[in-house]
Amino acid sequence: MRRKCPECGGEKFDQGTDHMPIRPMNKKFSMKALQKIYTFCLGCGEIVSTKVENPTKLNN
């Protein structure tokens, strides 16, 4: 099944990140910081998915 953008109906996507890593809420000074991965439509820029890279690292 092909993904379609809910905003414009586009079918071309790419992924990117930003400079704000995710850190565990209960450990403000934790060295475990994970990048967010955004999947966005190349047609209109709508972000269709956000996920955390390597979420199992937060369990340790």
Secondary structure, 3 states (H helix, E strand, C coil): CCCCCCCCCCCCEEEECCCCCECCCCCCCCCCCECEEEEEECCCCCEEEEEECCHHHHHC
